[in-house]
Amino acid sequence: MAETVIDNVQTKAVGFGPILKHYFEKCRIAEIIDENVPLDPRRKVLSHGQASVAMITGILFQVLQLYRLCKFATETTVLEIIFPGIGPGEYFDDRLADTLDAIFDFGIGDLETLLTQAMIEIFQIINTICHGDTTSASVYGKCDKNRTANSIKITFGHSKKHRDDLKQLVWSLAVSSDSAFPLFQKAYSGNTADVTTYLEQWHNLIDLLGYRDFLYVADSKVVTAKNMAHIHDNEGYFVAPVPMYESYKTAFYDALDNHSQETLLPYKEKLNRGFETPFTITNENKDYLFRMIFLYDHGLFNRKRSTLENHVEKTKSDFAELEAKLNKRKLKTEEAIDAACQSILTKRNTSDFFEFHISNNPIITYKNTKRGRPSQNQKNEQVAVVTDHFKVELQFKQNSFDKALDRCGYYPLITNKPREEFSIHDAMMAHKNQYKIEHTNRRAKSGFSLEPIYLQTPERIEAFLMLFKTALQVIVLIERTARKNIEERNRGLDNFMPNRKDVRNPRTEYLFSEFQYVVKGNLPLPDGNTYGFVSRLNQLQEDILSLLEVPNHCYSYNYVANTS
């Protein structure tokens, strides 16, 4: 009996498109945008909400150039699943750019507030602690096309990726301590100093959350008299590490040398410790009494001790190399040798640990007063020649090194939140969770390619960054839902990561990757009809859908192909 061979099956990638559609609809992203951003009546097919969701989908699939979205819509069924009935050709770059312009004209902050407030309410995000930070994003080219007075200026500034040849913008982002959920973002001109962005970010969080008694956790750039006084006067709370300016350093060292007792602080199966002292700042002739909290961390101690010891050894090595160069070339005077020694101590930052003494043991030699060979009966007349011969003696100050070693591992925080509401342990945990915003920034720039930015108009760049943050929000909500359900059932995912079972903290990217080979296909039958199908899900994929609270029917052919 002859076998029937079917060689013209047509398939298209489905991937994690149905999961995205479920979360887009649950978050009401397109709906909220369409309710608020007016649409040109001439636009008959694609609304601003749908265009925005299409660009967010492109970000998650790493399709960041607007002109590539049409090809992406043609080659996959993702956008067809999310918006049935809209052809791939509708996602052309001019149409998407028109949506970015409309979002900017409406007000990026206003629209962003509406979207984020809806997500907070739907997913019950807890925002008692908020973390803020800034990063820079580089661009290629001028990116100043059609710039208006209300837009940011793409220009040169302090590049955090050390690319001084590239123009940039500054991106400020705030996240909640609850799963690092992104709360608010704002773009600034590329030469904006970070210290000036924190107060505006804090006020934006108040507008978003509707209250001001949340704890604002930031880096040391928020610790200026103006910033701290403003937050305190407006009934807000903050905690941040203290920068080692001279005034703060003096208070830091005095407190370390004179404190009498410390509080033990449990952290990751170890015992850190800490204490606090009052600290007064003055702003506009008004004194503010804050708390300076000193924390000791074992990991920080080990890193700083290793650094100190390394600097000491390199200093000794540098002086040994210098010894071989003395009394030669440019090191023939005491002034030159002293400058070289000081340079080594400054370079290695070990001036407190070493003293050096330059001694001179001149060498006396004799030479003839006249040139040439004297006559047979003439006696040679000689004169003494004194040549400086310098030597450097290096002395290690053990007591100073031991004192510095005792200070290793301590770092200061400053806060205005009362002790009865905010213990030393609370301050330690709030600061240690600052990694959440730093991790989000790294994730945005590496995993999801925040830079380089491919748009040329500053207004469109600002609007696109809002959509980029919305994509990060969806990513976090997916992770948060999975981890919450894993915790409730007290069982993680098996066969998810290589050589690991019971994975309880899955990342969204890896959850999505489990669906990368799911396809939709059409199978021609001998009778002339066509049979549609979607790849059958395996046990792990079904388990993931259960954790994400996505119904299994989202991967049925009827749902994917929008048929009944």
FITIDO-164255 format. One record per residue (C-alpha): residue number from 1; x negated, y negated, z negated. Coordinates in nm, 3 decimals, m for minus. Last residue first. Layout:
REM residues N
<NUM, <X, Y, Z>>
...
END
This chain:
REM residues 564
<564, <1.517, m2.986, m1.576>>
<563, <1.204, m3.121, m1.412>>
<562, <0.952, m3.374, m1.540>>
<561, <0.654, m3.176, m1.405>>
<560, <0.486, m3.160, m1.747>>
<559, <0.809, m3.119, m1.939>>
<558, <0.965, m2.856, m1.708>>
<557, <0.632, m2.678, m1.678>>
<556, <0.603, m2.636, m2.055>>
<555, <0.312, m2.792, m2.240>>
<554, <0.524, m3.048, m2.425>>
<553, <0.748, m2.751, m2.511>>
<552, <0.498, m2.660, m2.782>>
<551, <0.606, m2.958, m2.993>>
<550, <0.321, m3.191, m3.105>>
<549, <0.287, m3.212, m3.483>>
<548, <m0.092, m3.249, m3.448>>
<547, <m0.148, m2.946, m3.671>>
<546, <0.105, m2.742, m3.473>>
<545, <m0.050, m2.849, m3.143>>
<544, <m0.390, m2.739, m3.275>>
<543, <m0.253, m2.398, m3.373>>
<542, <m0.104, m2.355, m3.025>>
<541, <m0.442, m2.436, m2.872>>
<540, <m0.616, m2.190, m3.102>>
<539, <m0.368, m1.911, m3.018>>
<538, <m0.405, m1.952, m2.643>>
<537, <m0.184, m2.170, m2.426>>
<536, <m0.053, m2.032, m2.098>>
<535, <m0.160, m2.249, m1.807>>
<534, <0.133, m2.441, m1.663>>
<533, <0.357, m2.302, m1.389>>
<532, <0.564, m2.393, m1.084>>
<531, <0.697, m2.131, m0.844>>
<530, <0.759, m2.245, m0.490>>
<529, <1.020, m2.104, m0.249>>
<528, <0.944, m1.970, 0.096>>
<527, <1.052, m1.610, 0.032>>
<526, <0.690, m1.499, 0.002>>
<525, <0.635, m1.735, m0.292>>
<524, <0.414, m2.044, m0.297>>
<523, <0.255, m2.100, m0.642>>
<522, <0.244, m2.456, m0.773>>
<521, <0.007, m2.533, m1.055>>
<520, <m0.035, m2.732, m1.373>>
<519, <m0.368, m2.698, m1.547>>
<518, <m0.513, m2.642, m1.893>>
<517, <m0.891, m2.625, m1.861>>
<516, <m0.968, m2.934, m2.072>>
<515, <m0.728, m2.836, m2.351>>
<514, <m0.985, m2.733, m2.613>>
<513, <m1.178, m3.052, m2.527>>
<512, <m0.900, m3.261, m2.678>>
<511, <m0.954, m3.116, m3.025>>
<510, <m1.327, m3.173, m2.983>>
<509, <m1.277, m3.540, m2.896>>
<508, <m1.025, m3.578, m3.178>>
<507, <m1.274, m3.473, m3.441>>
<506, <m1.197, m3.173, m3.660>>
<505, <m1.240, m3.211, m4.037>>
<504, <m1.116, m2.886, m4.188>>
<503, <m1.301, m2.621, m3.987>>
<502, <m1.209, m2.285, m4.143>>
<501, <m1.463, m2.088, m3.946>>
<500, <m1.795, m2.186, m3.797>>
<499, <m2.040, m2.009, m3.569>>
<498, <m1.955, m2.237, m3.277>>
<497, <m1.671, m2.479, m3.360>>
<496, <m1.302, m2.401, m3.310>>
<495, <m1.285, m2.024, m3.353>>
<494, <m1.094, m2.081, m3.677>>
<493, <m0.922, m2.406, m3.771>>
<492, <m0.864, m2.507, m4.131>>
<491, <m0.655, m2.369, m4.413>>
<490, <m0.518, m2.539, m4.722>>
<489, <m0.170, m2.577, m4.567>>
<488, <m0.139, m2.934, m4.691>>
<487, <m0.507, m3.014, m4.632>>
<486, <m0.492, m2.888, m4.275>>
<485, <m0.175, m3.093, m4.222>>
<484, <m0.346, m3.410, m4.340>>
<483, <m0.657, m3.332, m4.135>>
<482, <m0.460, m3.292, m3.813>>
<481, <m0.251, m3.605, m3.867>>
<480, <m0.557, m3.815, m3.950>>
<479, <m0.746, m3.694, m3.645>>
<478, <m0.458, m3.781, m3.413>>
<477, <m0.407, m4.117, m3.584>>
<476, <m0.779, m4.193, m3.550>>
<475, <m0.784, m4.131, m3.174>>
<474, <m0.465, m4.336, m3.127>>
<473, <m0.622, m4.625, m3.317>>
<472, <m0.939, m4.602, m3.110>>
<471, <m0.728, m4.638, m2.794>>
<470, <m0.561, m4.943, m2.949>>
<469, <m0.908, m5.089, m3.011>>
<468, <m0.987, m5.049, m2.642>>
<467, <m0.655, m5.211, m2.554>>
<466, <m0.753, m5.513, m2.763>>
<465, <m1.096, m5.511, m2.601>>
<464, <m0.925, m5.521, m2.259>>
<463, <m0.743, m5.840, m2.357>>
<462, <m1.070, m6.010, m2.457>>
<461, <m1.245, m5.891, m2.139>>
<460, <m0.953, m6.017, m1.932>>
<459, <m0.989, m6.365, m2.080>>
<458, <m1.367, m6.360, m2.033>>
<457, <m1.337, m6.279, m1.660>>
<456, <m1.599, m6.048, m1.510>>
<455, <m1.483, m5.703, m1.617>>
<454, <m1.717, m5.400, m1.622>>
<453, <m1.813, m5.404, m1.989>>
<452, <m2.134, m5.210, m2.054>>
<451, <m2.053, m5.126, m2.321>>
<450, <m1.759, m4.990, m2.516>>
<449, <m1.865, m4.648, m2.396>>
<448, <m1.622, m4.416, m2.579>>
<447, <m1.863, m4.186, m2.761>>
<446, <m2.152, m4.432, m2.779>>
<445, <m2.028, m4.788, m2.830>>
<444, <m1.690, m4.713, m2.985>>
<443, <m1.824, m4.429, m3.197>>
<442, <m2.106, m4.645, m3.325>>
<441, <m1.857, m4.917, m3.417>>
<440, <m1.629, m4.664, m3.586>>
<439, <m1.921, m4.515, m3.781>>
<438, <m2.015, m4.862, m3.907>>
<437, <m1.654, m4.924, m4.008>>
<436, <m1.636, m4.596, m4.197>>
<435, <m1.987, m4.630, m4.338>>
<434, <m1.847, m4.897, m4.568>>
<433, <m1.719, m4.604, m4.773>>
<432, <m2.031, m4.627, m4.988>>
<431, <m1.933, m4.982, m5.084>>
<430, <m1.585, m4.888, m5.201>>
<429, <m1.721, m4.583, m5.385>>
<428, <m1.978, m4.787, m5.578>>
<427, <m1.728, m5.060, m5.663>>
<426, <m1.478, m4.804, m5.793>>
<425, <m1.753, m4.648, m6.008>>
<424, <m1.837, m4.989, m6.153>>
<423, <m1.471, m5.030, m6.242>>
<422, <m1.217, m5.246, m6.062>>
<421, <m0.890, m5.341, m6.229>>
<420, <m1.016, m5.393, m6.586>>
<419, <m1.344, m5.528, m6.450>>
<418, <m1.179, m5.811, m6.261>>
<417, <m1.232, m5.838, m5.883>>
<416, <m1.475, m6.116, m5.793>>
<415, <m1.744, m5.892, m5.650>>
<414, <m2.120, m5.881, m5.598>>
<413, <m2.325, m5.573, m5.524>>
<412, <m2.687, m5.507, m5.617>>
<411, <m2.920, m5.221, m5.518>>
<410, <m3.127, m4.991, m5.734>>
<409, <m3.313, m4.689, m5.598>>
<408, <m3.658, m4.835, m5.643>>
<407, <m3.693, m5.074, m5.934>>
<406, <m3.901, m4.831, m6.139>>
<405, <m4.127, m4.782, m5.838>>
<404, <m4.189, m5.155, m5.823>>
<403, <m4.299, m5.145, m6.187>>
<402, <m4.520, m4.844, m6.121>>
<401, <m4.683, m5.027, m5.828>>
<400, <m4.746, m5.335, m6.041>>
<399, <m4.903, m5.123, m6.314>>
<398, <m5.120, m4.934, m6.065>>
<397, <m5.280, m5.244, m5.918>>
<396, <m5.511, m5.094, m5.653>>
<395, <m5.845, m5.272, m5.612>>
<394, <m6.012, m5.322, m5.276>>
<393, <m6.379, m5.428, m5.265>>
<392, <m6.478, m5.603, m4.946>>
<391, <m6.841, m5.639, m4.839>>
<390, <m7.016, m5.925, m4.669>>
<389, <m7.373, m5.935, m4.536>>
<388, <m7.489, m6.289, m4.469>>
<387, <m7.822, m6.312, m4.287>>
<386, <m8.125, m6.492, m4.441>>
<385, <m8.424, m6.539, m4.211>>
<384, <m8.765, m6.577, m4.378>>
<383, <m9.040, m6.748, m4.172>>
<382, <m9.357, m6.597, m4.032>>
<381, <m9.699, m6.736, m3.927>>
<380, <m9.914, m6.480, m3.752>>
<379, <m10.293, m6.526, m3.793>>
<378, <m10.502, m6.624, m3.493>>
<377, <m10.829, m6.444, m3.407>>
<376, <m10.684, m6.203, m3.154>>
<375, <m10.431, m6.444, m3.006>>
<374, <m10.061, m6.423, m3.107>>
<373, <m9.810, m6.228, m2.894>>
<372, <m9.505, m6.425, m2.784>>
<371, <m9.273, m6.668, m2.953>>
<370, <m9.381, m6.880, m3.243>>
<369, <m9.249, m6.887, m3.599>>
<368, <m9.265, m6.514, m3.622>>
<367, <m8.972, m6.339, m3.786>>
<366, <m8.884, m6.222, m4.132>>
<365, <m8.567, m6.055, m4.262>>
<364, <m8.356, m6.119, m4.568>>
<363, <m8.017, m5.948, m4.598>>
<362, <m7.751, m6.136, m4.794>>
<361, <m7.529, m5.943, m5.037>>
<360, <m7.196, m6.127, m5.014>>
<359, <m6.891, m6.014, m5.205>>
<358, <m6.526, m6.034, m5.103>>
<357, <m6.281, m5.925, m5.369>>
<356, <m5.948, m5.764, m5.296>>
<355, <m5.635, m5.727, m5.502>>
<354, <m5.361, m5.479, m5.422>>
<353, <m5.008, m5.386, m5.529>>
<352, <m4.821, m5.716, m5.513>>
<351, <m4.958, m5.801, m5.167>>
<350, <m4.828, m5.470, m5.032>>
<349, <m4.593, m5.581, m4.755>>
<348, <m4.788, m5.374, m4.499>>
<347, <m4.823, m5.664, m4.254>>
<346, <m4.872, m5.916, m4.534>>
<345, <m5.139, m5.708, m4.704>>
<344, <m5.319, m5.651, m4.372>>
<343, <m5.304, m6.019, m4.279>>
<342, <m5.444, m6.119, m4.616>>
<341, <m5.745, m5.898, m4.552>>
<340, <m5.803, m6.045, m4.205>>
<339, <m5.772, m6.401, m4.339>>
<338, <m6.026, m6.327, m4.614>>
<337, <m6.267, m6.180, m4.357>>
<336, <m6.241, m6.490, m4.138>>
<335, <m6.298, m6.724, m4.433>>
<334, <m6.594, m6.520, m4.561>>
<333, <m6.768, m6.548, m4.228>>
<332, <m6.904, m6.283, m3.990>>
<331, <m6.576, m6.114, m3.901>>
<330, <m6.529, m6.249, m3.547>>
<329, <m6.810, m6.039, m3.389>>
<328, <m6.960, m5.823, m3.657>>
<327, <m7.027, m5.871, m4.028>>
<326, <m6.733, m5.645, m4.117>>
<325, <m6.588, m5.410, m3.857>>
<324, <m6.648, m5.081, m4.041>>
<323, <m6.490, m5.219, m4.357>>
<322, <m6.179, m5.320, m4.161>>
<321, <m6.105, m4.957, m4.077>>
<320, <m6.120, m4.868, m4.447>>
<319, <m5.901, m5.169, m4.523>>
<318, <m5.641, m5.044, m4.275>>
<317, <m5.646, m4.695, m4.427>>
<316, <m5.594, m4.832, m4.777>>
<315, <m5.302, m5.040, m4.652>>
<314, <m5.160, m4.740, m4.467>>
<313, <m5.166, m4.537, m4.788>>
<312, <m4.991, m4.811, m4.982>>
<311, <m4.728, m4.860, m4.711>>
<310, <m4.652, m4.485, m4.707>>
<309, <m4.622, m4.475, m5.083>>
<308, <m4.379, m4.764, m5.077>>
<307, <m4.172, m4.611, m4.796>>
<306, <m4.155, m4.271, m4.968>>
<305, <m4.045, m4.441, m5.288>>
<304, <m3.782, m4.635, m5.095>>
<303, <m3.638, m4.323, m4.932>>
<302, <m3.640, m4.119, m5.253>>
<301, <m3.481, m4.399, m5.452>>
<300, <m3.210, m4.454, m5.187>>
<299, <m3.119, m4.086, m5.206>>
<298, <m3.104, m4.093, m5.583>>
<297, <m2.877, m4.399, m5.595>>
<296, <m2.882, m4.659, m5.871>>
<295, <m2.619, m4.932, m5.873>>
<294, <m2.635, m5.287, m6.004>>
<293, <m2.308, m5.481, m6.016>>
<292, <m2.308, m5.860, m6.009>>
<291, <m1.973, m5.984, m6.134>>
<290, <m1.846, m6.333, m6.050>>
<289, <m1.816, m6.662, m6.238>>
<288, <m1.748, m6.948, m5.999>>
<287, <m1.876, m7.299, m6.063>>
<286, <m1.742, m7.602, m5.876>>
<285, <m1.964, m7.882, m5.746>>
<284, <m1.881, m7.801, m5.383>>
<283, <m1.976, m7.436, m5.429>>
<282, <m2.172, m7.305, m5.725>>
<281, <m2.239, m6.940, m5.800>>
<280, <m2.244, m6.770, m6.139>>
<279, <m2.337, m6.409, m6.208>>
<278, <m2.219, m6.192, m6.493>>
<277, <m2.410, m5.867, m6.543>>
<276, <m2.335, m5.510, m6.439>>
<275, <m2.458, m5.156, m6.493>>
<274, <m2.512, m4.847, m6.282>>
<273, <m2.583, m4.477, m6.262>>
<272, <m2.586, m4.192, m6.012>>
<271, <m2.505, m3.846, m6.136>>
<270, <m2.499, m3.573, m5.876>>
<269, <m2.236, m3.331, m5.745>>
<268, <m2.145, m3.573, m5.467>>
<267, <m2.112, m3.882, m5.690>>
<266, <m2.055, m3.898, m6.065>>
<265, <m2.142, m4.239, m6.215>>
<264, <m2.328, m4.261, m6.546>>
<263, <m2.309, m4.610, m6.702>>
<262, <m2.629, m4.792, m6.791>>
<261, <m2.784, m4.941, m7.101>>
<260, <m3.027, m5.210, m7.217>>
<259, <m3.070, m5.449, m6.926>>
<258, <m3.377, m5.675, m6.934>>
<257, <m3.608, m5.577, m6.648>>
<256, <m3.333, m5.482, m6.403>>
<255, <m3.134, m5.797, m6.481>>
<254, <m3.437, m6.022, m6.434>>
<253, <m3.525, m5.847, m6.106>>
<252, <m3.179, m5.898, m5.957>>
<251, <m3.144, m6.256, m6.080>>
<250, <m3.476, m6.346, m5.920>>
<249, <m3.384, m6.163, m5.599>>
<248, <m3.052, m6.347, m5.578>>
<247, <m3.224, m6.685, m5.596>>
<246, <m3.501, m6.579, m5.355>>
<245, <m3.271, m6.431, m5.093>>
<244, <m3.236, m6.054, m5.111>>
<243, <m2.886, m6.029, m4.971>>
<242, <m2.626, m5.900, m5.219>>
<241, <m2.412, m5.608, m5.111>>
<240, <m2.040, m5.682, m5.072>>
<239, <m1.717, m5.670, m5.269>>
<238, <m1.414, m5.888, m5.204>>
<237, <m1.082, m5.984, m5.358>>
<236, <m0.833, m6.248, m5.246>>
<235, <m0.636, m6.506, m5.440>>
<234, <m0.706, m6.797, m5.201>>
<233, <m0.962, m6.959, m5.432>>
<232, <m1.153, m6.630, m5.450>>
<231, <m1.166, m6.584, m5.073>>
<230, <m1.280, m6.944, m5.023>>
<229, <m1.539, m6.930, m5.302>>
<228, <m1.693, m6.612, m5.162>>
<227, <m1.717, m6.750, m4.808>>
<226, <m1.854, m7.092, m4.907>>
<225, <m2.109, m6.958, m5.156>>
<224, <m2.237, m6.707, m4.904>>
<223, <m2.217, m6.332, m4.948>>
<222, <m2.012, m6.242, m4.639>>
<221, <m2.336, m6.172, m4.451>>
<220, <m2.423, m5.900, m4.703>>
<219, <m2.187, m5.646, m4.549>>
<218, <m1.811, m5.628, m4.593>>
<217, <m1.546, m5.477, m4.819>>
<216, <m1.220, m5.672, m4.858>>
<215, <m1.007, m5.536, m5.142>>
<214, <m0.635, m5.588, m5.078>>
<213, <m0.460, m5.857, m5.283>>
<212, <m0.376, m6.069, m4.978>>
<211, <m0.034, m5.954, m4.858>>
<210, <0.157, m5.940, m4.529>>
<209, <m0.063, m5.671, m4.378>>
<208, <m0.128, m5.832, m4.039>>
<207, <m0.131, m6.197, m4.143>>
<206, <m0.353, m6.113, m4.442>>
<205, <m0.583, m5.910, m4.217>>
<204, <m0.616, m6.207, m3.982>>
<203, <m0.711, m6.425, m4.279>>
<202, <m0.994, m6.184, m4.369>>
<201, <m1.118, m6.173, m4.009>>
<200, <m1.122, m6.552, m4.001>>
<199, <m1.325, m6.556, m4.323>>
<198, <m1.565, m6.294, m4.189>>
<197, <m1.654, m6.450, m3.855>>
<196, <m1.888, m6.733, m3.961>>
<195, <m2.152, m6.506, m4.117>>
<194, <m2.183, m6.311, m3.793>>
<193, <m2.331, m6.611, m3.609>>
<192, <m2.165, m6.666, m3.271>>
<191, <m2.405, m6.671, m2.975>>
<190, <m2.211, m6.417, m2.767>>
<189, <m1.877, m6.591, m2.803>>
<188, <m1.629, m6.410, m3.021>>
<187, <m1.399, m6.112, m2.969>>
<186, <m1.140, m6.014, m3.229>>
<185, <m1.030, m5.687, m3.375>>
<184, <m0.773, m5.587, m3.635>>
<183, <m0.662, m5.275, m3.818>>
<182, <m0.865, m4.979, m3.696>>
<181, <m0.781, m4.668, m3.905>>
<180, <m1.099, m4.559, m4.087>>
<179, <m0.912, m4.254, m4.226>>
<178, <m0.746, m4.464, m4.499>>
<177, <m1.030, m4.702, m4.588>>
<176, <m0.867, m4.932, m4.335>>
<175, <m1.064, m5.080, m4.048>>
<174, <m1.176, m5.429, m3.947>>
<173, <m1.353, m5.515, m3.622>>
<172, <m1.546, m5.818, m3.499>>
<171, <m1.693, m5.800, m3.151>>
<170, <m1.966, m6.047, m3.056>>
<169, <m2.015, m6.104, m2.683>>
<168, <m2.321, m6.046, m2.471>>
<167, <m2.558, m6.166, m2.204>>
<166, <m2.846, m5.936, m2.124>>
<165, <m3.220, m6.010, m2.121>>
<164, <m3.240, m6.014, m2.499>>
<163, <m3.163, m5.644, m2.505>>
<162, <m3.256, m5.556, m2.862>>
<161, <m2.946, m5.340, m2.923>>
<160, <m2.826, m5.580, m3.191>>
<159, <m2.872, m5.868, m2.949>>
<158, <m2.898, m6.206, m3.117>>
<157, <m2.739, m6.432, m2.858>>
<156, <m2.716, m6.493, m2.486>>
<155, <m2.384, m6.588, m2.333>>
<154, <m2.030, m6.474, m2.260>>
<153, <m1.824, m6.767, m2.384>>
<152, <m1.489, m6.685, m2.541>>
<151, <m1.162, m6.806, m2.396>>
<150, <m0.946, m7.103, m2.487>>
<149, <m1.143, m7.358, m2.281>>
<148, <m1.094, m7.152, m1.966>>
<147, <m1.332, m6.920, m1.780>>
<146, <m1.245, m6.859, m1.414>>
<145, <m1.549, m6.629, m1.373>>
<144, <m1.785, m6.638, m1.670>>
<143, <m1.900, m6.277, m1.667>>
<142, <m2.257, m6.378, m1.575>>
<141, <m2.389, m6.034, m1.486>>
<140, <m2.419, m5.715, m1.686>>
<139, <m2.247, m5.718, m2.025>>
<138, <m2.367, m5.635, m2.373>>
<137, <m2.145, m5.571, m2.673>>
<136, <m2.248, m5.701, m3.014>>
<135, <m2.130, m5.567, m3.348>>
<134, <m1.933, m5.703, m3.639>>
<133, <m1.813, m5.562, m3.971>>
<132, <m1.508, m5.540, m4.193>>
<131, <m1.375, m5.277, m4.430>>
<130, <m1.026, m5.284, m4.579>>
<129, <m0.915, m5.136, m4.912>>
<128, <m0.550, m5.124, m5.025>>
<127, <m0.444, m5.043, m4.669>>
<126, <m0.255, m4.714, m4.685>>
<125, <m0.127, m4.603, m4.342>>
<124, <0.230, m4.475, m4.350>>
<123, <0.223, m4.319, m4.001>>
<122, <0.527, m4.500, m3.860>>
<121, <0.484, m4.816, m4.069>>
<120, <0.112, m4.858, m4.003>>
<119, <0.165, m4.779, m3.634>>
<118, <0.438, m5.046, m3.602>>
<117, <0.224, m5.303, m3.784>>
<116, <m0.062, m5.225, m3.546>>
<115, <0.143, m5.291, m3.232>>
<114, <0.301, m5.613, m3.361>>
<113, <m0.031, m5.747, m3.489>>
<112, <m0.203, m5.673, m3.158>>
<111, <0.063, m5.865, m2.971>>
<110, <0.018, m6.172, m3.190>>
<109, <m0.363, m6.153, m3.185>>
<108, <m0.378, m6.119, m2.807>>
<107, <m0.148, m6.411, m2.741>>
<106, <0.108, m6.413, m2.462>>
<105, <m0.136, m6.564, m2.212>>
<104, <m0.402, m6.305, m2.295>>
<103, <m0.153, m6.019, m2.256>>
<102, <m0.033, m6.161, m1.922>>
<101, <m0.390, m6.188, m1.791>>
<100, <m0.461, m5.826, m1.889>>
<99, <m0.139, m5.722, m1.714>>
<98, <m0.245, m5.903, m1.395>>
<97, <m0.579, m5.723, m1.414>>
<96, <m0.390, m5.393, m1.402>>
<95, <m0.205, m5.500, m1.086>>
<94, <m0.525, m5.625, m0.924>>
<93, <m0.701, m5.296, m1.007>>
<92, <m0.455, m5.058, m0.848>>
<91, <m0.240, m4.835, m1.069>>
<90, <0.059, m4.829, m0.834>>
<89, <m0.118, m4.602, m0.586>>
<88, <m0.094, m4.307, m0.820>>
<87, <0.284, m4.299, m0.789>>
<86, <0.516, m4.377, m1.077>>
<85, <0.799, m4.124, m1.097>>
<84, <0.693, m3.965, m1.422>>
<83, <0.500, m4.194, m1.658>>
<82, <0.302, m3.990, m1.913>>
<81, <0.300, m3.670, m1.709>>
<80, <0.212, m3.849, m1.383>>
<79, <m0.054, m4.041, m1.575>>
<78, <m0.215, m3.711, m1.676>>
<77, <m0.153, m3.520, m1.353>>
<76, <m0.509, m3.543, m1.234>>
<75, <m0.683, m3.623, m0.903>>
<74, <m0.447, m3.897, m0.785>>
<73, <m0.416, m4.079, m1.118>>
<72, <m0.796, m4.076, m1.156>>
<71, <m0.836, m4.211, m0.804>>
<70, <m0.597, m4.495, m0.882>>
<69, <m0.775, m4.559, m1.213>>
<68, <m1.114, m4.609, m1.048>>
<67, <m1.050, m4.975, m0.958>>
<66, <m1.004, m5.062, m1.326>>
<65, <m1.351, m4.947, m1.424>>
<64, <m1.344, m4.774, m1.762>>
<63, <m1.243, m4.420, m1.669>>
<62, <m1.387, m4.256, m1.982>>
<61, <m1.085, m4.025, m2.024>>
<60, <m0.989, m4.206, m2.345>>
<59, <m1.051, m4.540, m2.179>>
<58, <m0.842, m4.439, m1.878>>
<57, <m0.554, m4.347, m2.106>>
<56, <m0.576, m4.692, m2.264>>
<55, <m0.568, m4.842, m1.913>>
<54, <m0.255, m4.641, m1.826>>
<53, <m0.095, m4.740, m2.157>>
<52, <m0.151, m5.105, m2.071>>
<51, <m0.007, m5.062, m1.721>>
<50, <0.301, m4.894, m1.868>>
<49, <0.352, m5.175, m2.118>>
<48, <0.299, m5.441, m1.852>>
<47, <0.565, m5.278, m1.633>>
<46, <0.489, m5.084, m1.315>>
<45, <0.754, m5.057, m1.043>>
<44, <0.941, m5.380, m0.962>>
<43, <0.688, m5.653, m1.033>>
<42, <0.837, m5.951, m0.850>>
<41, <1.028, m6.045, m1.163>>
<40, <0.695, m6.128, m1.333>>
<39, <0.700, m5.951, m1.667>>
<38, <0.721, m6.124, m2.003>>
<37, <0.510, m5.972, m2.283>>
<36, <0.728, m5.909, m2.589>>
<35, <0.964, m5.619, m2.535>>
<34, <0.740, m5.465, m2.268>>
<33, <0.446, m5.457, m2.509>>
<32, <0.654, m5.300, m2.786>>
<31, <0.793, m5.029, m2.556>>
<30, <0.457, m4.945, m2.401>>
<29, <0.300, m4.886, m2.742>>
<28, <0.594, m4.719, m2.917>>
<27, <0.358, m4.534, m3.155>>
<26, <0.559, m4.213, m3.117>>
<25, <0.579, m4.261, m2.741>>
<24, <0.203, m4.305, m2.709>>
<23, <0.151, m4.014, m2.948>>
<22, <0.362, m3.769, m2.746>>
<21, <0.221, m3.892, m2.416>>
<20, <m0.132, m3.845, m2.546>>
<19, <m0.062, m3.486, m2.646>>
<18, <0.097, m3.420, m2.304>>
<17, <m0.217, m3.555, m2.131>>
<16, <m0.459, m3.333, m2.322>>
<15, <m0.574, m3.151, m2.010>>
<14, <m0.322, m3.140, m1.728>>
<13, <m0.563, m3.081, m1.443>>
<12, <m0.410, m3.015, m1.105>>
<11, <m0.344, m2.686, m0.928>>
<10, <m0.242, m2.578, m0.577>>
<9, <m0.227, m2.207, m0.502>>
<8, <m0.317, m2.140, m0.137>>
<7, <m0.495, m1.803, m0.149>>
<6, <m0.216, m1.562, m0.234>>
<5, <m0.314, m1.204, m0.157>>
<4, <m0.048, m0.933, m0.141>>
<3, <m0.207, m0.591, m0.165>>
<2, <m0.143, m0.333, 0.106>>
<1, <0.000, 0.000, 0.000>>
END
